Amino acid sequence: MPEAFLRIGTRTVAVCVFLLLIAGALVTSTRSGLAVPDWPLSYGKVMPPMVGGILFEHGHRLIAAAVSTLVGLELGALLLLKGRKTVKVLATAAFAAILLQALLGGLTVLFLLPPAISSAHAALAEIVFALTAVVALMCSKTWMEISKREISPKVGAPRADLPRTEAAARPNSPSFSELPSSSSSSLPLPLEEDLRISSKDDGARRALRWTVVATAAVFLQIVVGAVMRHTGAGLAIPDFPTSFGRLFPSLEEFSRPGVFIHLAHRIGAVVVVVLVLRAAKSLSALPARFATAGAAWVGLVCLQVFLGAASIWSGKAVPLTVAHLAAGALCWVTGVLISVALAAGFSDKLGRD
Amino acid sequence: MTGSILRYRLAPLCAAVLLGAAALAGCGGGDEDEDRPKSARAKGAAPEAGAPAAPAGAAASSAAAPAAGATGNATITGKIVFDGPIPKPEKFKMTADAFCAKANPGEVARQDIEIGPDRGLKDVFVYVKSGITGTYPPPATAAVIDQKGCMYHPHVFGVVAGQNIDILNSDPTLHNIHSLPEKNEAFNLGMPVQGMKYTKKFDKPEVMIHIKCDVHGWMSAYCGVVAHPFFAVTAADGTYTIKNLPAGTYTIEAWHEKFGTQTQQVTVGATDTKTVPFTFKAGA
C-alpha cells in the first residue's frame, strides 16, 4: 500500500473525527440534543426534514455515520499491512470506541440526556480523537521510516561502527535518535537534529513525566467540563475571573446547584495551566521539534482559557462554547501526541544503556 | 526489540487507560437542567402546595383512604401588575424553519413577558399553595396544549395531578414536545405529522414543569401541576379568578417564569369573594 495514501488517509480520518467532535459540540450548544426523539431512525425516517434543531442533531448523526465508516475503512486498510501491530491495535481500539460512542449517543437520546451518559459520550469522543491522531502519527513519514528500518535486515544487523558487545545487545528496532544519517534509507532524516533524545538524558525523562501528567490533567479537566456542560452548570457562576464578585463563592453560593462543578472546572483550569507550563519548560530543553510542540501546547491552553472566559462573558454564545470545546480537544491531543513521540524516542534506551 | 516492546505494551495500555477514563467520566453529574424553572430546582423546597395532608397514623395504616377534598362557594380574585420600567420585549426571527417563518413573518416577540397597557401581567400561574386538605380526583376533561404557528397555546397552563393533557400538532411541520419535570416522568415525543395527538399526564404535583420543543428553540411552555383544582392563569389584562373554594385560610402563590414567585395569606368565609392582588418587579 502506498505510504502516502496511508499517511493522508489516517490524517484525514483524525481531522474528520475532530470535525465530528465539533458537530457534537454544536448539538449541545444549540440545545438540540433531543430535537430528534427517536434513535437510530429520526422521526421514523433515515432523512427527516433538516429544520431547526434537527439540522444539528441529525446532521451530527449523519457525520458520525460517515466518520465511523472512515474509521472502519482505516482499520481495514491497516490490517492489510504487514507488521505494525501497535497501529493495528490502536486502529481497532478507535473503531471499537467509535461504535461504543454511537451506542452512547443513542442511549443518551433515548434516556433524555442523562448527564452521566452524555458526559461519557463527550469523554469517549476525546478518546476516539486521540486514538485516531496517534494512528496518524504512527503512519507519518517519520514514523513509517522508523518502522521500515525496524524490519530492515540492514538496520537489524549488528552495526560495524559499534563495539561488538553493544552491537550484539542492540535489538533490531532503532529509535528516532538511533537512525543513521546515511546507509539504508533514501528518505530525508530530519530526526538527526530536531528529534534526537536519549533515555539517559534526565531532562528528557522529566519532560515525559511532566507531559504525561499534564495530559492526564487536561483529560480530567475535559471530563469535568463535560459534566459541567451536561448538567447545565456552564453559567452557575455568572462572572469571571471573580465568582459572584469575590475570589471564591460564599458558603451559601457554593451550595447552589452547579456551583461546585463549575468551580472545580475553574480550579482545574489553573492546575492545567501550571502543569502545561511546567511540561513546556521541560520540553524546551529538548530538540527543536519537542520545544516547538511544547510552546504550541502552551499557546493552545492560553487560547482555551480565554475561550472559557469568553463563553461566560457572552452568556454561552454558541460559537464560543463550540470553539472552547474544540480547543480543549486540541489541547488534549497535543499532549497525547507529544507523550507518544517522547515515549517512542525513549526506545533507544535498550540500545544505549 | 525496543520497538516491539513499544508496540505491544504502549498501545494496549494507552487504549485501556483511555477507555477506562471514559467510563469514569460517566460517574459524574446530577440531574440538574438549567432549562427547569428555578422554583422547581430549589433543593429542600417545601412540600408541594395543596398536597393532601396525610391523616394521623397514615404511615401505620396504609389502608386508610384519605378524605375527599371539599369545594365551596368562596372566590379569590385579583389583578397581577408589573411595577417599574416595562422591559423591552425580546424579539427573534423564526428563520430556522420555512413554515414557521412564513407563519410568523418578521420579528416575533417572545412569550415570556407580556405586559398589558394597564400593566397587567399575563401568564402568571396563581394557585393555593397551602391550606387545602383532602384529595381531589382529576377532572374527566383533558387540558389541551396545541403547537400552532410554531408557538405553544397556551404558554402557561395548569392541571390537576393525574389529569390528561392532550398534546396537538396543528402545524404542517414537525415538532418534538419535551417535558422537563423533576418529580414526574419526563417525555420527549416526536410529532412529525399535522393533526397528530398524544395524551399524557403528570401524576405528582409539581410547580412548574417546563415544556419545550428542541426543534424550534423558541417554543416554550410551562405547566403547573397541583393536587386540587384551585388554580388560575392570568389573562392578558393580568386578572385571575379562583372559584369554588371552601372556607379557610390559604397561602396563595403567584409564579411568573421571569419574575419568580410571591405568596400571600388570605382567609375566606364560605361565600366570600376576596381580592388578592400581586405586584411583580424586575429582579425582585
Contacts between the chains, C-beta under 8 A, distances in Angstrom:
chain1	res1	chain2	res2	distance
A	30	B	217	7.1
A	31	B	35	7.6
A	31	B	214	6.5
A	31	B	217	6.2
A	32	B	214	5.7
A	32	B	215	7.9
A	32	B	217	7.7
A	33	B	214	7.0
A	34	B	176	6.6
A	34	B	178	5.3
A	34	B	188	5.0
A	34	B	214	4.5
A	35	B	176	6.1
A	35	B	214	3.9
A	35	B	215	4.7
A	36	B	176	7.4
A	36	B	190	7.3
A	37	B	176	5.1
A	37	B	178	7.5
A	37	B	188	4.4
A	37	B	189	6.1
A	37	B	190	4.4
A	38	B	190	6.1
A	43	B	174	6.1
A	43	B	190	5.0
A	43	B	192	4.5
A	44	B	190	7.7
A	44	B	192	7.4
A	48	B	174	7.0
A	48	B	192	7.1
A	49	B	173	7.4
A	49	B	174	6.4
A	51	B	96	6.2
A	51	B	97	4.2
A	51	B	98	7.4
A	51	B	99	8.0
A	51	B	173	6.7
A	51	B	174	7.4
A	51	B	215	6.4
A	52	B	96	4.2
A	52	B	97	5.2
A	52	B	213	7.9
A	52	B	214	7.9
A	52	B	215	3.9
A	52	B	216	4.9
A	52	B	217	7.0
A	53	B	96	7.9
A	53	B	214	4.6
A	53	B	215	4.8
A	53	B	216	7.4
A	53	B	217	6.5
A	54	B	174	7.7
A	54	B	215	5.6
A	55	B	96	7.7
A	57	B	214	7.7
A	84	B	7	7.9
A	85	B	7	5.1
A	85	B	8	6.8
A	85	B	11	7.8
A	86	B	6	6.8
A	86	B	7	3.5
A	86	B	8	7.4
A	86	B	10	6.7
A	86	B	11	4.3
A	87	B	11	7.9
A	89	B	7	7.8
A	89	B	11	4.4
A	89	B	12	5.8
A	89	B	15	6.8
A	90	B	11	5.1
A	90	B	14	7.5
A	90	B	15	6.6
A	93	B	11	7.7
A	93	B	15	3.8
A	93	B	18	7.8
A	93	B	19	7.3
A	97	B	18	7.9
A	97	B	19	6.6
A	97	B	22	7.7
A	112	B	178	7.7
A	112	B	186	5.3
A	112	B	188	5.6
A	114	B	29	7.5
A	114	B	31	7.3
A	115	B	28	7.2
A	115	B	29	3.0
A	115	B	30	6.2
A	115	B	31	6.6
A	115	B	32	7.9
A	116	B	26	4.6
A	116	B	27	6.8
A	116	B	28	7.1
A	116	B	29	5.0
A	117	B	26	6.4
A	118	B	29	7.7
A	119	B	25	5.0
A	119	B	26	5.9
A	119	B	28	5.8
A	119	B	29	5.4
A	120	B	22	5.8
A	120	B	23	6.8
A	120	B	25	5.0
A	120	B	26	3.3
A	122	B	25	7.1
A	123	B	21	6.6
A	123	B	22	4.5
A	123	B	24	7.8
A	123	B	25	3.3
A	123	B	26	7.5
A	124	B	19	7.8
A	124	B	22	4.1
A	124	B	25	7.6
A	126	B	22	8.0
A	127	B	18	4.2
A	127	B	19	6.5
A	127	B	21	7.0
A	127	B	22	5.3
A	130	B	18	6.3
A	131	B	15	6.9
A	131	B	18	7.0
A	134	B	14	7.3
A	146	B	3	7.4
A	147	B	3	7.7
A	150	B	3	4.7
A	171	B	1	3.1
A	171	B	2	5.2
A	171	B	3	7.6
A	171	B	4	7.5
A	172	B	1	7.3
A	173	B	1	5.8
A	173	B	2	4.3
A	173	B	3	3.1
A	173	B	4	6.1
A	173	B	6	7.8
A	174	B	2	7.8
A	174	B	3	7.8
A	175	B	2	6.4
A	175	B	3	7.8
A	219	B	21	6.0
A	223	B	21	7.2
A	223	B	24	7.0
A	223	B	25	4.3
A	223	B	28	7.1
A	224	B	28	7.4
A	226	B	25	6.2
A	227	B	25	7.4
A	227	B	28	3.8
A	227	B	29	4.9
A	230	B	29	6.2
A	231	B	29	5.2
A	231	B	30	5.5
A	231	B	31	7.8
A	231	B	32	4.9
A	231	B	33	7.9
A	232	B	32	5.5
A	232	B	33	5.2
A	232	B	34	3.4
A	232	B	35	7.1
A	233	B	32	6.9
A	233	B	34	7.6
A	234	B	34	7.8
A	235	B	34	7.4
A	257	B	30	7.7
A	257	B	32	4.8
A	257	B	41	6.0
A	257	B	43	7.1
A	258	B	32	5.9
A	258	B	34	7.6
A	261	B	28	7.4
A	340	B	10	7.5
A	340	B	14	7.7
A	343	B	6	7.0
A	343	B	10	6.2
A	344	B	6	6.2
A	347	B	2	4.0
A	347	B	3	5.9
A	347	B	5	7.4
A	347	B	6	5.2
A	348	B	2	7.0
A	349	B	2	7.5
A	350	B	1	6.5
A	350	B	2	4.6
A	350	B	5	7.7
A	351	B	2	6.5
